[in-house]
Amino acid sequence: MTYRHNGLVCVDHTLDVPLDHTVPEGPSLRLFAREIVAEGHEHEELPRLLWLQGGPGNRAERPNAPGAWLRRALPHFRVVLLDQRGTGRSAPADRRTLARFGDDHQRVADHLAHFRADSIVRDAELLRRSLQGDRPWTVLGQSFGGFVTLTYLSLAPEGLVQAYVTGGLPTLTGHADDVYRAAYARTLAHNERFFARYPDDQRLADAVAAHLAEHDVRLPGGERLSVRRFQTLGITFGTADRFDSLHYLLETAFTTGPSGTELSDVFLRGVDALVSYAERPLYGVLHEPIYAQGGRPTAWSAHRVRAEFPAFDAQGAGPIRFTGEMIYPWQFEEDPALVPLRGAAETLAARRDWPALYDLDRLAANEVPVTAAVYANDMFVDRRQSLETARAVRGLRTWVTDDHAHDGVRVDTAVLDQLFALATDGG
């Protein structure tokens, strides 16, 4: 289907791909991608750029809310927005669609094990061949999309003519424990930044936590809001466009009801929108498995490593501190979107037979030009781990900056400008 929207020409594509690419004759998934070209350029032979979005479990951007990167890319490319498998219109995986497996948690886990970066890359290769035959294309990987890009360079570099990565150079060999140990330290630093900007919010946050500890407070969906779930609001600290959002949410926290002080409906509605995984359940289920390789299970890494950082203990003597991009087993007891997936999540956390996501020898001999933005103060992806990875990939050029948060490429065209210039002049 082809249609026009806000100066864009959009073409929808669907493609059937194997659930398990090693068994092409087995069950299949319907993949969806939307190709976009600027109006007036639809008949030009522009090269294609595949956008690999962050996640896991997020659908691709929709053209009614284009990021800065899209406006910058369209003069030069036909942009392909792929709903990665399990998201958007690409065989969405959630509590409803997975209910067909009944209570067989092992089957659900085995199914979802095919939704990591290696499968996404193989999907992309089938899509590329469907759209343009043997010709390689360019990829732009943001956050988890950068992880997928490194897997692409490992599994199918012949499909790429150029790769750009923003805030998404993963550790190639580190365990999930290494990832979260570094992430907790960065998240504490972002807490300090937030409360330094809004000093009175410490009093408000502590008051909310105390109220939740003493009262049975229900979110609009009916489930109880616990203190530990309230703490997960720190995920807003990681991006420029949401860093201040918790401040404006906290200022609506309290109201006066028939029984005295209560949490307001405005506050609870805003909290619900931030803590629910109804729109991206795969994020909850697969967030730790995206780091899993070899024979060592993740075993609820973020939950275990948290004990090393007592500042996050809401029962402690210190002020409340918010967590960030971490997933905990108790969320599969408290979030209605995740509750039915608890058994599968437990099975995946214990899994040992994960295939490798990165080919270190192939990356060391890489011939695809790669440029990457590394954000010095990124709360979600560790700078030191990113730079270690950059050194392991032949020819990868980095631009290290403290001018942008994790979402820099979405909010400022200058990020892609810098990567394009780096690719052209070699830095």
Salt bridges, closest charged atoms under 4 A:
ASP12 OD1 - ARG34 NE 3.31
ASP12 OD2 - ARG89 NH1 3.60
ASP16 OD1 - ARG30 NE 2.47
ASP20 OD2 - HIS114 NE2 3.95
GLU35 OE1 - HIS13 NE2 2.83
GLU35 OE2 - ARG48 NE 3.01
GLU35 OE2 - ARG78 NH1 3.96
GLU39 OE2 - ARG4 NH1 3.00
GLU42 OE2 - ARG4 NH2 3.00
GLU44 OE2 - HIS41 ND1 2.82
GLU61 OE2 - ARG410 NH1 2.25
ASP83 OD1 - ARG62 NH1 2.68
ASP110 OD1 - ARG351 NH1 3.56
ASP123 OD1 - HIS21 NE2 2.73
ASP123 OD2 - ARG85 NE 2.68
GLU125 OE2 - ARG128 NE 2.77
GLU125 OE1 - ARG129 NH2 3.47
GLU158 OE1 - ARG362 NH2 3.81
ASP177 OD1 - HIS175 ND1 3.37
ASP177 OD2 - ARG296 NH2 3.38
ASP177 OD1 - ARG304 NH2 2.71
ASP178 OD1 - ARG181 NH1 4.00
GLU192 OE2 - ARG321 NE 3.18
ASP200 OD2 - ARG203 NH2 2.85
ASP201 OD2 - HIS247 ND1 2.75
ASP216 OD1 - ARG218 NE 2.79
ASP216 OD1 - ARG224 NE 3.91
GLU223 OE2 - ARG229 NH1 3.07
ASP244 OD1 - ARG197 NH1 2.71
GLU308 OE1 - ARG181 NE 2.80
GLU325 OE2 - HIS287 NE2 3.48
GLU333 OE2 - ARG342 NH2 3.10
GLU334 OE2 - ARG228 NE 2.79
ASP335 OD2 - ARG229 NH2 3.56
ASP353 OD1 - ARG351 NE 2.85
ASP378 OD2 - HIS406 ND1 2.82
ASP382 OD1 - ARG186 NH1 3.00
ASP417 OD1 - ARG72 NE 2.13
